[in-house]
């Protein structure tokens, strides 16, 4: 969660919400909290690889689980490509696609050799990024250019703009799904997962809020909306130009951390769907030494590398946001069906999460809504064809 999003999401969110950026962040946080709570309770109940793919199948029926898995795999694969391109744009803008492909290859290799090394590398990356973010906050808040009036909400903030901003910012929050999709690899999941998910979300929200306030104080909503690298621009506006390369390096490291976690999560959902033959069953193989779904890892890495070499960054992000929100809508609907004996959350949480996900999904730019809905329709049609070919009844 503390990855590429915090370096990239504030600018498009400010373009949508204007001076209502912080309101959009609050809305995104509420929806993310509901999703995190629902996901944590479900993950404790079903500690298996696949996340909402498993929950939807077990609680709502096979089709809804399949649709969640399809939305996650397709949407997050596009997100992987977008984040890989972010690495390239920060490290070597003139060769962004080549750097992106190299990053995908390197992190696929790290994931291939097992979760222990992946977790260690993730800790190092997050620690480095937190240091960079602390430098940004201290530099901007300590400068004479910070203006408290830039936090005021003006007439440019509309309901539609705030909801669109929340949808874009929610894209950056969504990493807590990784805990759930790795359920089989967590020790004592019934105890660990319900604690880990809200704790991770709370820490992330605090970091995002502090950084958002600092950047707004330094740039204001209008200048922030037009920034390609908002945190670097905030440091430069604070008069500390020598820190700009540090911030750019931190952004690249953060994007690598996000990419590492995303490739890991997509491969585990691919594993779960392959086990149920919604994807080729050969992808369900687990490496005898490293205990990872190595074929799924390699396939995901290959597809992401191709997309990173050819895709457009902005369209990939918009499409991914729609898929992620649909995925969590199904998670909330699944959590609604839990009983008291299954440690269900208060009913208002999955209800608010479901409504919030749908509202934010359809508040996204129309191109993202159309492309996202179209790909989901293709997935649903493929499921229907498979049911007919197998001679089974539609659920």
Secondary structure as the mmCIF struct_conf table of DSSP 4:
data_model
#
loop_
_struct_conf.conf_type_id
_struct_conf.id
_struct_conf.beg_label_comp_id
_struct_conf.beg_label_asym_id
_struct_conf.beg_label_seq_id
_struct_conf.end_label_comp_id
_struct_conf.end_label_asym_id
_struct_conf.end_label_seq_id
BEND BEND1 UNK A 3 UNK A 3
HELX_RH_AL_P HELX_RH_AL_P1 UNK A 4 UNK A 17
HELX_RH_3T_P HELX_RH_3T_P1 UNK A 18 UNK A 20
HELX_RH_AL_P HELX_RH_AL_P2 UNK A 21 UNK A 45
BEND BEND2 UNK A 48 UNK A 48
TURN_TY1_P TURN_TY1_P1 UNK A 49 UNK A 51
HELX_RH_AL_P HELX_RH_AL_P3 UNK A 52 UNK A 59
TURN_TY1_P TURN_TY1_P2 UNK A 60 UNK A 60
HELX_RH_AL_P HELX_RH_AL_P4 UNK A 62 UNK A 91
HELX_RH_3T_P HELX_RH_3T_P2 UNK A 93 UNK A 95
HELX_RH_AL_P HELX_RH_AL_P5 UNK A 96 UNK A 112
TURN_TY1_P TURN_TY1_P3 UNK A 113 UNK A 113
HELX_RH_AL_P HELX_RH_AL_P6 UNK A 115 UNK A 141
TURN_TY1_P TURN_TY1_P4 UNK A 142 UNK A 142
BEND BEND3 UNK A 143 UNK A 143
TURN_TY1_P TURN_TY1_P5 UNK A 144 UNK A 145
HELX_RH_3T_P HELX_RH_3T_P3 UNK A 148 UNK A 151
TURN_TY1_P TURN_TY1_P6 UNK A 155 UNK A 156
HELX_RH_AL_P HELX_RH_AL_P7 UNK A 159 UNK A 173
HELX_RH_3T_P HELX_RH_3T_P4 UNK A 174 UNK A 176
HELX_RH_AL_P HELX_RH_AL_P8 UNK A 177 UNK A 181
TURN_TY1_P TURN_TY1_P7 UNK A 182 UNK A 182
HELX_RH_3T_P HELX_RH_3T_P5 UNK A 183 UNK A 185
BEND BEND4 UNK A 186 UNK A 186
TURN_TY1_P TURN_TY1_P8 UNK A 187 UNK A 188
HELX_RH_AL_P HELX_RH_AL_P9 UNK A 189 UNK A 225
TURN_TY1_P TURN_TY1_P9 UNK A 226 UNK A 226
BEND BEND5 UNK A 228 UNK A 229
HELX_RH_AL_P HELX_RH_AL_P10 UNK A 230 UNK A 237
TURN_TY1_P TURN_TY1_P10 UNK A 238 UNK A 239
HELX_RH_3T_P HELX_RH_3T_P6 UNK A 241 UNK A 243
HELX_RH_AL_P HELX_RH_AL_P11 UNK A 244 UNK A 275
TURN_TY1_P TURN_TY1_P11 UNK A 276 UNK A 277
BEND BEND6 UNK A 278 UNK A 279
HELX_RH_3T_P HELX_RH_3T_P7 UNK A 281 UNK A 284
TURN_TY1_P TURN_TY1_P12 UNK A 288 UNK A 290
BEND BEND7 UNK A 292 UNK A 292
HELX_RH_AL_P HELX_RH_AL_P12 UNK A 294 UNK A 310
HELX_RH_AL_P HELX_RH_AL_P13 UNK A 313 UNK A 336
TURN_TY1_P TURN_TY1_P13 UNK A 337 UNK A 337
HELX_RH_3T_P HELX_RH_3T_P8 UNK A 340 UNK A 342
TURN_TY1_P TURN_TY1_P14 UNK A 343 UNK A 343
HELX_LH_PP_P HELX_LH_PP_P1 UNK A 344 UNK A 346
HELX_RH_AL_P HELX_RH_AL_P14 UNK A 347 UNK A 363
BEND BEND8 UNK A 364 UNK A 364
HELX_RH_AL_P HELX_RH_AL_P15 UNK A 366 UNK A 390
TURN_TY1_P TURN_TY1_P15 UNK A 391 UNK A 391
#
